[in-house]
Amino acid sequence: MKTAVSLPNELYERAEQAAAQLGVNRSQLYARALTKYLQDVGPDPVTDRLNEHADEHAKDTTTPGSSAAARFLIDSGGWTW
């Protein structure tokens, strides 16, 4: 996928130097950096909490069907922000 991004000049120059030192092209450097950043950030805490909440209420037998319907919406992607 091609994309265009804007960077401060200083960051661009540092990235160019890093790519040269690592022997990779700019795209490879940015892909590696973004991959590492996303790994470090980890999963979205809001989504994790919603999943925990749905799992807790899936065990609730006082309202049969409603938890299963909610879980289906979440798992199917039918619930988007």
mmCIF file of the N, C-alpha and C atoms, coordinates in Angstrom:
data_MODEL
# 
_entry.id   MODEL 
# 
loop_
_atom_site.group_PDB 
_atom_site.id 
_atom_site.type_symbol 
_atom_site.label_atom_id 
_atom_site.label_alt_id 
_atom_site.label_comp_id 
_atom_site.label_asym_id 
_atom_site.label_entity_id 
_atom_site.label_seq_id 
_atom_site.pdbx_PDB_ins_code 
_atom_site.Cartn_x 
_atom_site.Cartn_y 
_atom_site.Cartn_z 
_atom_site.occupancy 
_atom_site.B_iso_or_equiv 
_atom_site.pdbx_formal_charge 
_atom_site.auth_seq_id 
_atom_site.auth_comp_id 
_atom_site.auth_asym_id 
_atom_site.auth_atom_id 
_atom_site.pdbx_PDB_model_num 
ATOM 1   N N  . MET A 1 1  ? 0.850   -1.166  0.000  1.00 0.00 ? 1  MET A N  1 
ATOM 2   C CA . MET A 1 1  ? 0.000   0.000   0.000  1.00 0.00 ? 1  MET A CA 1 
ATOM 3   C C  . MET A 1 1  ? 0.891   1.223   0.000  1.00 0.00 ? 1  MET A C  1 
ATOM 4   N N  . LYS A 1 2  ? 0.648   2.108   -0.903 1.00 0.00 ? 2  LYS A N  1 
ATOM 5   C CA . LYS A 1 2  ? 1.387   3.363   -0.914 1.00 0.00 ? 2  LYS A CA 1 
ATOM 6   C C  . LYS A 1 2  ? 0.620   4.391   -0.094 1.00 0.00 ? 2  LYS A C  1 
ATOM 7   N N  . THR A 1 3  ? 1.382   5.217   0.618  1.00 0.00 ? 3  THR A N  1 
ATOM 8   C CA . THR A 1 3  ? 0.774   6.266   1.419  1.00 0.00 ? 3  THR A CA 1 
ATOM 9   C C  . THR A 1 3  ? 1.726   7.461   1.474  1.00 0.00 ? 3  THR A C  1 
ATOM 10  N N  . ALA A 1 4  ? 1.193   8.584   1.784  1.00 0.00 ? 4  ALA A N  1 
ATOM 11  C CA . ALA A 1 4  ? 2.015   9.778   1.934  1.00 0.00 ? 4  ALA A CA 1 
ATOM 12  C C  . ALA A 1 4  ? 1.870   10.279  3.364  1.00 0.00 ? 4  ALA A C  1 
ATOM 13  N N  . VAL A 1 5  ? 2.985   10.648  3.953  1.00 0.00 ? 5  VAL A N  1 
ATOM 14  C CA . VAL A 1 5  ? 2.966   11.190  5.309  1.00 0.00 ? 5  VAL A CA 1 
ATOM 15  C C  . VAL A 1 5  ? 3.817   12.454  5.344  1.00 0.00 ? 5  VAL A C  1 
ATOM 16  N N  . SER A 1 6  ? 3.518   13.301  6.290  1.00 0.00 ? 6  SER A N  1 
ATOM 17  C CA . SER A 1 6  ? 4.315   14.509  6.500  1.00 0.00 ? 6  SER A CA 1 
ATOM 18  C C  . SER A 1 6  ? 5.119   14.344  7.774  1.00 0.00 ? 6  SER A C  1 
ATOM 19  N N  . LEU A 1 7  ? 6.397   14.683  7.686  1.00 0.00 ? 7  LEU A N  1 
ATOM 20  C CA . LEU A 1 7  ? 7.295   14.575  8.832  1.00 0.00 ? 7  LEU A CA 1 
ATOM 21  C C  . LEU A 1 7  ? 8.036   15.888  9.024  1.00 0.00 ? 7  LEU A C  1 
ATOM 22  N N  . PRO A 1 8  ? 8.367   16.199  10.254 1.00 0.00 ? 8  PRO A N  1 
ATOM 23  C CA . PRO A 1 8  ? 9.255   17.349  10.465 1.00 0.00 ? 8  PRO A CA 1 
ATOM 24  C C  . PRO A 1 8  ? 10.597  17.059  9.785  1.00 0.00 ? 8  PRO A C  1 
ATOM 25  N N  . ASN A 1 9  ? 11.235  18.096  9.282  1.00 0.00 ? 9  ASN A N  1 
ATOM 26  C CA . ASN A 1 9  ? 12.496  17.926  8.555  1.00 0.00 ? 9  ASN A CA 1 
ATOM 27  C C  . ASN A 1 9  ? 13.539  17.156  9.356  1.00 0.00 ? 9  ASN A C  1 
ATOM 28  N N  . GLU A 1 10 ? 13.676  17.502  10.635 1.00 0.00 ? 10 GLU A N  1 
ATOM 29  C CA . GLU A 1 10 ? 14.683  16.836  11.468 1.00 0.00 ? 10 GLU A CA 1 
ATOM 30  C C  . GLU A 1 10 ? 14.421  15.332  11.582 1.00 0.00 ? 10 GLU A C  1 
ATOM 31  N N  . LEU A 1 11 ? 13.171  14.952  11.763 1.00 0.00 ? 11 LEU A N  1 
ATOM 32  C CA . LEU A 1 11 ? 12.828  13.532  11.857 1.00 0.00 ? 11 LEU A CA 1 
ATOM 33  C C  . LEU A 1 11 ? 13.099  12.826  10.536 1.00 0.00 ? 11 LEU A C  1 
ATOM 34  N N  . TYR A 1 12 ? 12.753  13.471  9.442  1.00 0.00 ? 12 TYR A N  1 
ATOM 35  C CA . TYR A 1 12 ? 13.015  12.905  8.113  1.00 0.00 ? 12 TYR A CA 1 
ATOM 36  C C  . TYR A 1 12 ? 14.511  12.642  7.932  1.00 0.00 ? 12 TYR A C  1 
ATOM 37  N N  . GLU A 1 13 ? 15.334  13.607  8.290  1.00 0.00 ? 13 GLU A N  1 
ATOM 38  C CA . GLU A 1 13 ? 16.788  13.452  8.137  1.00 0.00 ? 13 GLU A CA 1 
ATOM 39  C C  . GLU A 1 13 ? 17.320  12.317  9.011  1.00 0.00 ? 13 GLU A C  1 
ATOM 40  N N  . ARG A 1 14 ? 16.817  12.236  10.234 1.00 0.00 ? 14 ARG A N  1 
ATOM 41  C CA . ARG A 1 14 ? 17.239  11.143  11.124 1.00 0.00 ? 14 ARG A CA 1 
ATOM 42  C C  . ARG A 1 14 ? 16.826  9.788   10.564 1.00 0.00 ? 14 ARG A C  1 
ATOM 43  N N  . ALA A 1 15 ? 15.626  9.734   9.984  1.00 0.00 ? 15 ALA A N  1 
ATOM 44  C CA . ALA A 1 15 ? 15.153  8.483   9.389  1.00 0.00 ? 15 ALA A CA 1 
ATOM 45  C C  . ALA A 1 15 ? 16.012  8.101   8.181  1.00 0.00 ? 15 ALA A C  1 
ATOM 46  N N  . GLU A 1 16 ? 16.372  9.064   7.366  1.00 0.00 ? 16 GLU A N  1 
ATOM 47  C CA . GLU A 1 16 ? 17.229  8.798   6.206  1.00 0.00 ? 16 GLU A CA 1 
ATOM 48  C C  . GLU A 1 16 ? 18.580  8.243   6.661  1.00 0.00 ? 16 GLU A C  1 
ATOM 49  N N  . GLN A 1 17 ? 19.157  8.836   7.695  1.00 0.00 ? 17 GLN A N  1 
ATOM 50  C CA . GLN A 1 17 ? 20.435  8.360   8.219  1.00 0.00 ? 17 GLN A CA 1 
ATOM 51  C C  . GLN A 1 17 ? 20.301  6.939   8.775  1.00 0.00 ? 17 GLN A C  1 
ATOM 52  N N  . ALA A 1 18 ? 19.221  6.688   9.501  1.00 0.00 ? 18 ALA A N  1 
ATOM 53  C CA . ALA A 1 18 ? 19.001  5.358   10.075 1.00 0.00 ? 18 ALA A CA 1 
ATOM 54  C C  . ALA A 1 18 ? 18.835  4.312   8.973  1.00 0.00 ? 18 ALA A C  1 
ATOM 55  N N  . ALA A 1 19 ? 18.083  4.637   7.940  1.00 0.00 ? 19 ALA A N  1 
ATOM 56  C CA . ALA A 1 19 ? 17.890  3.704   6.833  1.00 0.00 ? 19 ALA A CA 1 
ATOM 57  C C  . ALA A 1 19 ? 19.224  3.378   6.174  1.00 0.00 ? 19 ALA A C  1 
ATOM 58  N N  . ALA A 1 20 ? 20.052  4.386   5.962  1.00 0.00 ? 20 ALA A N  1 
ATOM 59  C CA . ALA A 1 20 ? 21.363  4.168   5.344  1.00 0.00 ? 20 ALA A CA 1 
ATOM 60  C C  . ALA A 1 20 ? 22.241  3.284   6.237  1.00 0.00 ? 20 ALA A C  1 
ATOM 61  N N  . GLN A 1 21 ? 22.227  3.559   7.529  1.00 0.00 ? 21 GLN A N  1 
ATOM 62  C CA . GLN A 1 21 ? 23.041  2.771   8.460  1.00 0.00 ? 21 GLN A CA 1 
ATOM 63  C C  . GLN A 1 21 ? 22.583  1.320   8.520  1.00 0.00 ? 21 GLN A C  1 
ATOM 64  N N  . LEU A 1 22 ? 21.264  1.111   8.435  1.00 0.00 ? 22 LEU A N  1 
ATOM 65  C CA . LEU A 1 22 ? 20.709  -0.243  8.501  1.00 0.00 ? 22 LEU A CA 1 
ATOM 66  C C  . LEU A 1 22 ? 20.739  -0.958  7.155  1.00 0.00 ? 22 LEU A C  1 
ATOM 67  N N  . GLY A 1 23 ? 20.993  -0.204  6.092  1.00 0.00 ? 23 GLY A N  1 
ATOM 68  C CA . GLY A 1 23 ? 21.027  -0.804  4.758  1.00 0.00 ? 23 GLY A CA 1 
ATOM 69  C C  . GLY A 1 23 ? 19.653  -1.187  4.238  1.00 0.00 ? 23 GLY A C  1 
ATOM 70  N N  . VAL A 1 24 ? 18.649  -0.403  4.621  1.00 0.00 ? 24 VAL A N  1 
ATOM 71  C CA . VAL A 1 24 ? 17.279  -0.654  4.151  1.00 0.00 ? 24 VAL A CA 1 
ATOM 72  C C  . VAL A 1 24 ? 16.764  0.603   3.466  1.00 0.00 ? 24 VAL A C  1 
ATOM 73  N N  . ASN A 1 25 ? 15.731  0.437   2.669  1.00 0.00 ? 25 ASN A N  1 
ATOM 74  C CA . ASN A 1 25 ? 15.149  1.634   2.052  1.00 0.00 ? 25 ASN A CA 1 
ATOM 75  C C  . ASN A 1 25 ? 14.165  2.288   3.022  1.00 0.00 ? 25 ASN A C  1 
ATOM 76  N N  . ARG A 1 26 ? 13.703  3.461   2.660  1.00 0.00 ? 26 ARG A N  1 
ATOM 77  C CA . ARG A 1 26 ? 12.817  4.252   3.512  1.00 0.00 ? 26 ARG A CA 1 
ATOM 78  C C  . ARG A 1 26 ? 11.545  3.476   3.859  1.00 0.00 ? 26 ARG A C  1 
ATOM 79  N N  . SER A 1 27 ? 10.952  2.823   2.889  1.00 0.00 ? 27 SER A N  1 
ATOM 80  C CA . SER A 1 27 ? 9.714   2.071   3.146  1.00 0.00 ? 27 SER A CA 1 
ATOM 81  C C  . SER A 1 27 ? 9.938   0.961   4.163  1.00 0.00 ? 27 SER A C  1 
ATOM 82  N N  . GLN A 1 28 ? 11.053  0.251   4.027  1.00 0.00 ? 28 GLN A N  1 
ATOM 83  C CA . GLN A 1 28 ? 11.352  -0.817  4.977  1.00 0.00 ? 28 GLN A CA 1 
ATOM 84  C C  . GLN A 1 28 ? 11.560  -0.262  6.384  1.00 0.00 ? 28 GLN A C  1 
ATOM 85  N N  . LEU A 1 29 ? 12.268  0.858   6.473  1.00 0.00 ? 29 LEU A N  1 
ATOM 86  C CA . LEU A 1 29 ? 12.492  1.479   7.784  1.00 0.00 ? 29 LEU A CA 1 
ATOM 87  C C  . LEU A 1 29 ? 11.170  1.875   8.430  1.00 0.00 ? 29 LEU A C  1 
ATOM 88  N N  . TYR A 1 30 ? 10.310  2.553   7.677  1.00 0.00 ? 30 TYR A N  1 
ATOM 89  C CA . TYR A 1 30 ? 9.036   3.006   8.240  1.00 0.00 ? 30 TYR A CA 1 
ATOM 90  C C  . TYR A 1 30 ? 8.152   1.824   8.609  1.00 0.00 ? 30 TYR A C  1 
ATOM 91  N N  . ALA A 1 31 ? 8.151   0.771   7.793  1.00 0.00 ? 31 ALA A N  1 
ATOM 92  C CA . ALA A 1 31 ? 7.344   -0.416  8.105  1.00 0.00 ? 31 ALA A CA 1 
ATOM 93  C C  . ALA A 1 31 ? 7.833   -1.071  9.393  1.00 0.00 ? 31 ALA A C  1 
ATOM 94  N N  . ARG A 1 32 ? 9.152   -1.182  9.541  1.00 0.00 ? 32 ARG A N  1 
ATOM 95  C CA . ARG A 1 32 ? 9.709   -1.762  10.772 1.00 0.00 ? 32 ARG A CA 1 
ATOM 96  C C  . ARG A 1 32 ? 9.361   -0.910  11.986 1.00 0.00 ? 32 ARG A C  1 
ATOM 97  N N  . ALA A 1 33 ? 9.511   0.400   11.842 1.00 0.00 ? 33 ALA A N  1 
ATOM 98  C CA . ALA A 1 33 ? 9.240   1.295   12.961 1.00 0.00 ? 33 ALA A CA 1 
ATOM 99  C C  . ALA A 1 33 ? 7.766   1.241   13.369 1.00 0.00 ? 33 ALA A C  1 
ATOM 100 N N  . LEU A 1 34 ? 6.883   1.239   12.395 1.00 0.00 ? 34 LEU A N  1 
ATOM 101 C CA . LEU A 1 34 ? 5.460   1.200   12.708 1.00 0.00 ? 34 LEU A CA 1 
ATOM 102 C C  . LEU A 1 34 ? 5.067   -0.134  13.326 1.00 0.00 ? 34 LEU A C  1 
ATOM 103 N N  . THR A 1 35 ? 5.631   -1.217  12.821 1.00 0.00 ? 35 THR A N  1 
ATOM 104 C CA . THR A 1 35 ? 5.370   -2.538  13.392 1.00 0.00 ? 35 THR A CA 1 
ATOM 105 C C  . THR A 1 35 ? 5.795   -2.582  14.852 1.00 0.00 ? 35 THR A C  1 
ATOM 106 N N  . LYS A 1 36 ? 6.990   -2.085  15.136 1.00 0.00 ? 36 LYS A N  1 
ATOM 107 C CA . LYS A 1 36 ? 7.508   -2.065  16.509 1.00 0.00 ? 36 LYS A CA 1 
ATOM 108 C C  . LYS A 1 36 ? 6.632   -1.196  17.410 1.00 0.00 ? 36 LYS A C  1 
ATOM 109 N N  . TYR A 1 37 ? 6.248   -0.034  16.911 1.00 0.00 ? 37 TYR A N  1 
ATOM 110 C CA . TYR A 1 37 ? 5.399   0.861   17.697 1.00 0.00 ? 37 TYR A CA 1 
ATOM 111 C C  . TYR A 1 37 ? 4.068   0.185   18.041 1.00 0.00 ? 37 TYR A C  1 
ATOM 112 N N  . LEU A 1 38 ? 3.448   -0.437  17.074 1.00 0.00 ? 38 LEU A N  1 
ATOM 113 C CA . LEU A 1 38 ? 2.155   -1.078  17.314 1.00 0.00 ? 38 LEU A CA 1 
ATOM 114 C C  . LEU A 1 38 ? 2.289   -2.249  18.280 1.00 0.00 ? 38 LEU A C  1 
ATOM 115 N N  . GLN A 1 39 ? 3.408   -2.964  18.223 1.00 0.00 ? 39 GLN A N  1 
ATOM 116 C CA . GLN A 1 39 ? 3.644   -4.037  19.197 1.00 0.00 ? 39 GLN A CA 1 
ATOM 117 C C  . GLN A 1 39 ? 3.794   -3.467  20.601 1.00 0.00 ? 39 GLN A C  1 
ATOM 118 N N  . ASP A 1 40 ? 4.520   -2.360  20.715 1.00 0.00 ? 40 ASP A N  1 
ATOM 119 C CA . ASP A 1 40 ? 4.745   -1.745  22.021 1.00 0.00 ? 40 ASP A CA 1 
ATOM 120 C C  . ASP A 1 40 ? 3.473   -1.165  22.615 1.00 0.00 ? 40 ASP A C  1 
ATOM 121 N N  . VAL A 1 41 ? 2.632   -0.578  21.774 1.00 0.00 ? 41 VAL A N  1 
ATOM 122 C CA . VAL A 1 41 ? 1.390   0.022   22.245 1.00 0.00 ? 41 VAL A CA 1 
ATOM 123 C C  . VAL A 1 41 ? 0.443   -1.061  22.746 1.00 0.00 ? 41 VAL A C  1 
ATOM 124 N N  . GLY A 1 42 ? 0.420   -2.187  22.081 1.00 0.00 ? 42 GLY A N  1 
ATOM 125 C CA . GLY A 1 42 ? -0.428  -3.292  22.490 1.00 0.00 ? 42 GLY A CA 1 
ATOM 126 C C  . GLY A 1 42 ? -1.874  -3.085  22.084 1.00 0.00 ? 42 GLY A C  1 
ATOM 127 N N  . PRO A 1 43 ? -2.721  -3.986  22.533 1.00 0.00 ? 43 PRO A N  1 
ATOM 128 C CA . PRO A 1 43 ? -4.136  -3.920  22.170 1.00 0.00 ? 43 PRO A CA 1 
ATOM 129 C C  . PRO A 1 43 ? -4.828  -2.699  22.772 1.00 0.00 ? 43 PRO A C  1 
ATOM 130 N N  . ASP A 1 44 ? -5.921  -2.339  22.193 1.00 0.00 ? 44 ASP A N  1 
ATOM 131 C CA . ASP A 1 44 ? -6.714  -1.199  22.650 1.00 0.00 ? 44 ASP A CA 1 
ATOM 132 C C  . ASP A 1 44 ? -7.363  -1.532  23.981 1.00 0.00 ? 44 ASP A C  1 
ATOM 133 N N  . PRO A 1 45 ? -7.092  -0.768  25.046 1.00 0.00 ? 45 PRO A N  1 
ATOM 134 C CA . PRO A 1 45 ? -7.652  -1.091  26.364 1.00 0.00 ? 45 PRO A CA 1 
ATOM 135 C C  . PRO A 1 45 ? -9.173  -0.994  26.415 1.00 0.00 ? 45 PRO A C  1 
ATOM 136 N N  . VAL A 1 46 ? -9.771  -0.138  25.618 1.00 0.00 ? 46 VAL A N  1 
ATOM 137 C CA . VAL A 1 46 ? -11.238 -0.022  25.616 1.00 0.00 ? 46 VAL A CA 1 
ATOM 138 C C  . VAL A 1 46 ? -11.844 -1.297  25.047 1.00 0.00 ? 46 VAL A C  1 
ATOM 139 N N  . THR A 1 47 ? -11.305 -1.766  23.933 1.00 0.00 ? 47 THR A N  1 
ATOM 140 C CA . THR A 1 47 ? -11.802 -3.006  23.329 1.00 0.00 ? 47 THR A CA 1 
ATOM 141 C C  . THR A 1 47 ? -11.595 -4.176  24.280 1.00 0.00 ? 47 THR A C  1 
ATOM 142 N N  . ASP A 1 48 ? -10.438 -4.239  24.931 1.00 0.00 ? 48 ASP A N  1 
ATOM 143 C CA . ASP A 1 48 ? -10.182 -5.319  25.880 1.00 0.00 ? 48 ASP A CA 1 
ATOM 144 C C  . ASP A 1 48 ? -11.208 -5.314  27.010 1.00 0.00 ? 48 ASP A C  1 
ATOM 145 N N  . ARG A 1 49 ? -11.504 -4.142  27.534 1.00 0.00 ? 49 ARG A N  1 
ATOM 146 C CA . ARG A 1 49 ? -12.476 -4.056  28.636 1.00 0.00 ? 49 ARG A CA 1 
ATOM 147 C C  . ARG A 1 49 ? -13.873 -4.438  28.169 1.00 0.00 ? 49 ARG A C  1 
ATOM 148 N N  . LEU A 1 50 ? -14.251 -4.010  26.967 1.00 0.00 ? 50 LEU A N  1 
ATOM 149 C CA . LEU A 1 50 ? -15.558 -4.411  26.428 1.00 0.00 ? 50 LEU A CA 1 
ATOM 150 C C  . LEU A 1 50 ? -15.633 -5.917  26.244 1.00 0.00 ? 50 LEU A C  1 
ATOM 151 N N  . ASN A 1 51 ? -14.555 -6.523  25.782 1.00 0.00 ? 51 ASN A N  1 
ATOM 152 C CA . ASN A 1 51 ? -14.532 -7.978  25.624 1.00 0.00 ? 51 ASN A CA 1 
ATOM 153 C C  . ASN A 1 51 ? -14.644 -8.681  26.967 1.00 0.00 ? 51 ASN A C  1 
ATOM 154 N N  . GLU A 1 52 ? -13.930 -8.160  27.981 1.00 0.00 ? 52 GLU A N  1 
ATOM 155 C CA . GLU A 1 52 ? -14.032 -8.733  29.322 1.00 0.00 ? 52 GLU A CA 1 
ATOM 156 C C  . GLU A 1 52 ? -15.470 -8.626  29.842 1.00 0.00 ? 52 GLU A C  1 
ATOM 157 N N  . HIS A 1 53 ? -16.062 -7.455  29.639 1.00 0.00 ? 53 HIS A N  1 
ATOM 158 C CA . HIS A 1 53 ? -17.436 -7.225  30.087 1.00 0.00 ? 53 HIS A CA 1 
ATOM 159 C C  . HIS A 1 53 ? -18.398 -8.188  29.393 1.00 0.00 ? 53 HIS A C  1 
ATOM 160 N N  . ALA A 1 54 ? -18.239 -8.358  28.100 1.00 0.00 ? 54 ALA A N  1 
ATOM 161 C CA . ALA A 1 54 ? -19.102 -9.271  27.352 1.00 0.00 ? 54 ALA A CA 1 
ATOM 162 C C  . ALA A 1 54 ? -18.923 -10.696 27.843 1.00 0.00 ? 54 ALA A C  1 
ATOM 163 N N  . ASP A 1 55 ? -17.674 -11.093 28.116 1.00 0.00 ? 55 ASP A N  1 
ATOM 164 C CA . ASP A 1 55 ? -17.417 -12.443 28.613 1.00 0.00 ? 55 ASP A CA 1 
ATOM 165 C C  . ASP A 1 55 ? -18.044 -12.660 29.986 1.00 0.00 ? 55 ASP A C  1 
ATOM 166 N N  . GLU A 1 56 ? -17.964 -11.641 30.853 1.00 0.00 ? 56 GLU A N  1 
ATOM 167 C CA . GLU A 1 56 ? -18.569 -11.742 32.181 1.00 0.00 ? 56 GLU A CA 1 
ATOM 168 C C  . GLU A 1 56 ? -20.075 -11.941 32.076 1.00 0.00 ? 56 GLU A C  1 
ATOM 169 N N  . HIS A 1 57 ? -20.698 -11.173 31.188 1.00 0.00 ? 57 HIS A N  1 
ATOM 170 C CA . HIS A 1 57 ? -22.147 -11.237 31.076 1.00 0.00 ? 57 HIS A CA 1 
ATOM 171 C C  . HIS A 1 57 ? -22.623 -12.413 30.242 1.00 0.00 ? 57 HIS A C  1 
ATOM 172 N N  . ALA A 1 58 ? -21.735 -13.045 29.514 1.00 0.00 ? 58 ALA A N  1 
ATOM 173 C CA . ALA A 1 58 ? -22.109 -14.244 28.762 1.00 0.00 ? 58 ALA A CA 1 
ATOM 174 C C  . ALA A 1 58 ? -22.446 -15.377 29.721 1.00 0.00 ? 58 ALA A C  1 
ATOM 175 N N  . LYS A 1 59 ? -21.900 -15.304 30.931 1.00 0.00 ? 59 LYS A N  1 
ATOM 176 C CA . LYS A 1 59 ? -22.152 -16.319 31.954 1.00 0.00 ? 59 LYS A CA 1 
ATOM 177 C C  . LYS A 1 59 ? -23.467 -16.065 32.692 1.00 0.00 ? 59 LYS A C  1 
ATOM 178 N N  . ASP A 1 60 ? -24.050 -14.890 32.500 1.00 0.00 ? 60 ASP A N  1 
ATOM 179 C CA . ASP A 1 60 ? -25.278 -14.495 33.187 1.00 0.00 ? 60 ASP A CA 1 
ATOM 180 C C  . ASP A 1 60 ? -26.461 -15.229 32.562 1.00 0.00 ? 60 ASP A C  1 
ATOM 181 N N  . THR A 1 61 ? -27.095 -16.085 33.335 1.00 0.00 ? 61 THR A N  1 
ATOM 182 C CA . THR A 1 61 ? -28.234 -16.856 32.817 1.00 0.00 ? 61 THR A CA 1 
ATOM 183 C C  . THR A 1 61 ? -29.565 -16.195 33.130 1.00 0.00 ? 61 THR A C  1 
ATOM 184 N N  . THR A 1 62 ? -29.556 -15.029 33.788 1.00 0.00 ? 62 THR A N  1 
ATOM 185 C CA . THR A 1 62 ? -30.819 -14.383 34.136 1.00 0.00 ? 62 THR A CA 1 
ATOM 186 C C  . THR A 1 62 ? -31.475 -13.736 32.924 1.00 0.00 ? 62 THR A C  1 
ATOM 187 N N  . THR A 1 63 ? -30.698 -13.435 31.902 1.00 0.00 ? 63 THR A N  1 
ATOM 188 C CA . THR A 1 63 ? -31.251 -12.853 30.677 1.00 0.00 ? 63 THR A CA 1 
ATOM 189 C C  . THR A 1 63 ? -30.778 -13.678 29.478 1.00 0.00 ? 63 THR A C  1 
ATOM 190 N N  . PRO A 1 64 ? -31.372 -14.871 29.316 1.00 0.00 ? 64 PRO A N  1 
ATOM 191 C CA . PRO A 1 64 ? -30.911 -15.757 28.259 1.00 0.00 ? 64 PRO A CA 1 
ATOM 192 C C  . PRO A 1 64 ? -31.040 -15.108 26.880 1.00 0.00 ? 64 PRO A C  1 
ATOM 193 N N  . GLY A 1 65 ? -30.013 -15.283 26.080 1.00 0.00 ? 65 GLY A N  1 
ATOM 194 C CA . GLY A 1 65 ? -30.054 -14.785 24.708 1.00 0.00 ? 65 GLY A CA 1 
ATOM 195 C C  . GLY A 1 65 ? -29.460 -13.407 24.532 1.00 0.00 ? 65 GLY A C  1 
ATOM 196 N N  . SER A 1 66 ? -29.653 -12.524 25.507 1.00 0.00 ? 66 SER A N  1 
ATOM 197 C CA . SER A 1 66 ? -29.179 -11.154 25.302 1.00 0.00 ? 66 SER A CA 1 
ATOM 198 C C  . SER A 1 66 ? -27.660 -11.081 25.264 1.00 0.00 ? 66 SER A C  1 
ATOM 199 N N  . SER A 1 67 ? -26.992 -11.821 26.117 1.00 0.00 ? 67 SER A N  1 
ATOM 200 C CA . SER A 1 67 ? -25.534 -11.822 26.110 1.00 0.00 ? 67 SER A CA 1 
ATOM 201 C C  . SER A 1 67 ? -24.997 -12.449 24.833 1.00 0.00 ? 67 SER A C  1 
ATOM 202 N N  . ALA A 1 68 ? -25.646 -13.510 24.398 1.00 0.00 ? 68 ALA A N  1 
ATOM 203 C CA . ALA A 1 68 ? -25.209 -14.162 23.167 1.00 0.00 ? 68 ALA A CA 1 
ATOM 204 C C  . ALA A 1 68 ? -25.373 -13.223 21.971 1.00 0.00 ? 68 ALA A C  1 
ATOM 205 N N  . ALA A 1 69 ? -26.453 -12.471 21.963 1.00 0.00 ? 69 ALA A N  1 
ATOM 206 C CA . ALA A 1 69 ? -26.681 -11.518 20.871 1.00 0.00 ? 69 ALA A CA 1 
ATOM 207 C C  . ALA A 1 69 ? -25.632 -10.412 20.896 1.00 0.00 ? 69 ALA A C  1 
ATOM 208 N N  . ALA A 1 70 ? -25.308 -9.917  22.084 1.00 0.00 ? 70 ALA A N  1 
ATOM 209 C CA . ALA A 1 70 ? -24.298 -8.867  22.200 1.00 0.00 ? 70 ALA A CA 1 
ATOM 210 C C  . ALA A 1 70 ? -22.934 -9.380  21.771 1.00 0.00 ? 70 ALA A C  1 
ATOM 211 N N  . ARG A 1 71 ? -22.594 -10.591 22.185 1.00 0.00 ? 71 ARG A N  1 
ATOM 212 C CA . ARG A 1 71 ? -21.305 -11.189 21.816 1.00 0.00 ? 71 ARG A CA 1 
ATOM 213 C C  . ARG A 1 71 ? -21.226 -11.370 20.307 1.00 0.00 ? 71 ARG A C  1 
ATOM 214 N N  . PHE A 1 72 ? -22.350 -11.786 19.703 1.00 0.00 ? 72 PHE A N  1 
ATOM 215 C CA . PHE A 1 72 ? -22.382 -11.959 18.253 1.00 0.00 ? 72 PHE A CA 1 
ATOM 216 C C  . PHE A 1 72 ? -22.114 -10.632 17.543 1.00 0.00 ? 72 PHE A C  1 
ATOM 217 N N  . LEU A 1 73 ? -22.738 -9.564  18.025 1.00 0.00 ? 73 LEU A N  1 
ATOM 218 C CA . LEU A 1 73 ? -22.509 -8.248  17.417 1.00 0.00 ? 73 LEU A CA 1 
ATOM 219 C C  . LEU A 1 73 ? -21.042 -7.834  17.495 1.00 0.00 ? 73 LEU A C  1 
ATOM 220 N N  . ILE A 1 74 ? -20.433 -8.058  18.647 1.00 0.00 ? 74 ILE A N  1 
ATOM 221 C CA . ILE A 1 74 ? -19.031 -7.688  18.827 1.00 0.00 ? 74 ILE A CA 1 
ATOM 222 C C  . ILE A 1 74 ? -18.142 -8.542  17.935 1.00 0.00 ? 74 ILE A C  1 
ATOM 223 N N  . ASP A 1 75 ? -18.325 -9.860  17.970 1.00 0.00 ? 75 ASP A N  1 
ATOM 224 C CA . ASP A 1 75 ? -17.473 -10.766 17.207 1.00 0.00 ? 75 ASP A CA 1 
ATOM 225 C C  . ASP A 1 75 ? -17.641 -10.606 15.702 1.00 0.00 ? 75 ASP A C  1 
ATOM 226 N N  . SER A 1 76 ? -18.837 -10.261 15.262 1.00 0.00 ? 76 SER A N  1 
ATOM 227 C CA . SER A 1 76 ? -19.093 -10.146 13.818 1.00 0.00 ? 76 SER A CA 1 
ATOM 228 C C  . SER A 1 76 ? -18.657 -8.808  13.242 1.00 0.00 ? 76 SER A C  1 
ATOM 229 N N  . GLY A 1 77 ? -18.271 -7.872  14.102 1.00 0.00 ? 77 GLY A N  1 
ATOM 230 C CA . GLY A 1 77 ? -17.896 -6.548  13.625 1.00 0.00 ? 77 GLY A CA 1 
ATOM 231 C C  . GLY A 1 77 ? -19.102 -5.677  13.411 1.00 0.00 ? 77 GLY A C  1 
ATOM 232 N N  . GLY A 1 78 ? -20.280 -6.141  13.796 1.00 0.00 ? 78 GLY A N  1 
ATOM 233 C CA . GLY A 1 78 ? -21.488 -5.365  13.649 1.00 0.00 ? 78 GLY A CA 1 
ATOM 234 C C  . GLY A 1 78 ? -21.572 -4.196  14.612 1.00 0.00 ? 78 GLY A C  1 
ATOM 235 N N  . TRP A 1 79 ? -20.679 -4.172  15.563 1.00 0.00 ? 79 TRP A N  1 
ATOM 236 C CA . TRP A 1 79 ? -20.627 -3.097  16.544 1.00 0.00 ? 79 TRP A CA 1 
ATOM 237 C C  . TRP A 1 79 ? -19.360 -2.301  16.260 1.00 0.00 ? 79 TRP A C  1 
ATOM 238 N N  . THR A 1 80 ? -19.489 -1.197  15.584 1.00 0.00 ? 80 THR A N  1 
ATOM 239 C CA . THR A 1 80 ? -18.329 -0.384  15.296 1.00 0.00 ? 80 THR A CA 1 
ATOM 240 C C  . THR A 1 80 ? -18.558 1.012   15.817 1.00 0.00 ? 80 THR A C  1 
ATOM 241 N N  . TRP A 1 81 ? -17.503 1.726   16.115 1.00 0.00 ? 81 TRP A N  1 
ATOM 242 C CA . TRP A 1 81 ? -17.600 3.058   16.694 1.00 0.00 ? 81 TRP A CA 1 
ATOM 243 C C  . TRP A 1 81 ? -17.590 4.072   15.612 1.00 0.00 ? 81 TRP A C  1 
# 
